[in-house]
Amino acid sequence: MRRQNDVAVDIEALCAGLEALGLEASERTVQLFARYAELLGKWNRVYNLTAIRSDAEILTHHLLDSASLVPQLKAIAPTAGSVLDVGSGGGLPAVPIAILCPEIRVLAVDAVGKKAAFIQQVAIELGLRNLRAEHVRVEELEGEFDVVTSRAFASLGDFTQLTHHLLGKQSVWLAMKGVQSSVEESELAEQIRIERVIELTVPGLNEERHLYVMRLTGSE
Ligand SMILES: C[S@@+](CC[C@H](N)C(=O)[O-])C[C@H]1O[C@@H](n2cnc3c(N)ncnc32)[C@H](O)[C@@H]1O
């Protein structure tokens, strides 16, 4: 019997969505996404990881929305070896990136311990050896990452200010946003430049999505 909050994604819609994004819907990928959705539903009962609970919305608003970053990530940083996902919550977009880019080491951080614990559990249960989670406030994290991502985390100004110590000269920020915001753009510090703002189209989601590509000034 299905319990409330059990999540079973529509596999056909998942495959169609991934393919519409130009991503390969291999058996492995589809199984991993489906299992991740199940775990999100199961842990959501106790941990309140996301307000979105319907199968269809988990697919469009979380899985495909996060997956829409991946083709851009591959185009913008084709040789990236490491990604830091900031304020990853239930693992978005960290888990989809780790599933779709097995060659990239993904670190997901969140200030809330139970969220980081959930992502770490996902890494174990899905056998994602390239995914790790840490319970830490990002401003206290140390290290250097090729790509620093976030979705629904903070304003562009706060995101870049809290993470600029984690970027190398060639690193890039990828911030997933709904609408474009000239106010947020104007609040960026001088040493940050917006390289591009890319309109993202998420299959099955009739909402505006934009990806801000930002770098430190003086970098390539
Ligand atoms: C709105 S949620 C977004 C979660 C996820 N990225 C998504 O798109 O569903 C923002 C997350 O940022 C985390 N957060 C807030 N401030 C943080 C900080 N300074 N360092 C790390 N995580 C932080 C919160 O705990 C929360 O899980």
The ligand as a Gaussian input file, in Angstrom:
#p B3LYP/6-31G(d) Opt

LIG

0 1
 C       15.507000      27.313000       0.169000
 S       16.635000      26.065000       0.578000
 C       17.106000      25.500000      -1.026000
 C       17.466000      24.051000      -1.016000
 C       17.853000      23.468000      -2.380000
 N       19.014000      24.110000      -2.944000
 C       16.710000      23.496000      -3.355000
 O       16.828000      24.148000      -4.385000
 O       15.682000      22.849000      -3.090000
 C       18.085000      26.954000       1.127000
 C       19.033000      26.095000       1.923000
 O       20.197000      26.855000       2.249000
 C       20.650000      26.450000       3.523000
 N       21.519000      27.518000       4.036000
 C       21.157000      28.765000       4.432000
 N       22.246000      29.486000       4.794000
 C       23.323000      28.670000       4.625000
 C       24.742000      28.843000       4.804000
 N       25.241000      30.000000       5.246000
 N       25.558000      27.800000       4.510000
 C       25.043000      26.636000       4.065000
 N       23.723000      26.420000       3.872000
 C       22.876000      27.422000       4.146000
 C       19.375000      26.215000       4.303000
 O       19.566000      25.386000       5.421000
 C       18.474000      25.594000       3.243000
 O       18.524000      24.191000       3.272000

